[in-house]
Amino acid sequence: MRKVKLKLKQGVINKLKIIGVVIVILLIAYGIYNKQITNLTELGYSREASKKILFHKEKEYIISIKENKTLNAALESDYYKEKYLKNYAKITYCEHANLVKNINKLLDKGYSNSDVSIILTHGDDSDVSEFAKRDRVKYLEEFYEYPYAKIKYYDRYVQYSYETGEDEKTTVLHIGLNMDKKEYDDAINIKRFSYMMLVNKYHYLSYDFIPIDLVEVPEDYRGSDAVLANSTALKSMIQLIEAANVEGLKPVIADCYRSHEDMVEIAEFYRKWYGDSYVDNYIAKPGYSEHQTGLAFDMASATVKTFSNSNEYKWMVDNAHKYGFIARFTKRGESLTGYRAEAGHFRYVGKEAAEYIYKNRITFEEYYVSFLDK
Ligand SMILES: [Zn+2]
């Protein structure tokens, strides 16, 4: 009996030993597995993607390229295609809901990795999804050299450059400004007030648009006529005028806010006396004038009749940006603004934009295309 018991015990011990060894092996294997997963997550891959990489035949390749967001997204996605593994790794990542699906579609059409990157980085998810539906197109590199070029405008770029013979840079700029459309007739209606709003022959305001915070310009800062302005812009303009006063200069506000009705009257007046071409070159049509925003100031000198000859004008050209204003209609900008140079017209856009526009010697239109056209 004793011996049997011992034998039994010996059998149990052996089994336990085996189980123990197996557990230890499993623990070690799990430890190694976990360590490798951790190594991959430290490279920037998600746990889900890391698990796939671990058993991937191209594991060494993936590890060698280190962090790669596009590849990570692909590995996580149900649309992952094995044959595109190395393409994913070379395509720029974008936070798009249909990123992998669209990459596949574009690669299927024969686009190169750099073309796919161009398409992805120049549009949002829906723009790219739309674009991925169409047949493969040419000239991507030419138009999309400019960061602000948009994939949704591709057809307009091609058509415009073909019709006008303009270079790619000008084409991208003009389309961003809606300039392939008919001025006035096909203009875009701007509904929301903003200190950065663009109003011109291609971006208009409805007759009932009224800017926020209209206040009267105090008598000390204006010419003879009573005038309204947006209060934030006016506050900055008053600081500007006071700074100029310290220098012995006397700029004054000749005009600022004009209602739609005011614009109708002004246009009629000038048309009667000066004719259509004068009105087209110098006077904005009702709805197409940024004076309706309350952010545009026509300045004058209290001492010199022609503002462009005054020291006030010279000082303002060099200093207005410090107060958030830009000289809106310059000689250089005529082809983009659509208006002849106008010395007195200063527009409030805020300090950051004004500094940028001043330093880079660009128009507000160019700034709009680069930073504001979303
Ligand atoms: Zn003006």
Boltz pocket constraint, residues with backbone or C-beta under 6 A from the ligand:
constraints:
  - pocket:
      binder: B
      contacts: [[A, 291], [A, 296], [A, 297], [A, 298], [A, 344], [A, 345]]
      max_distance: 6.0
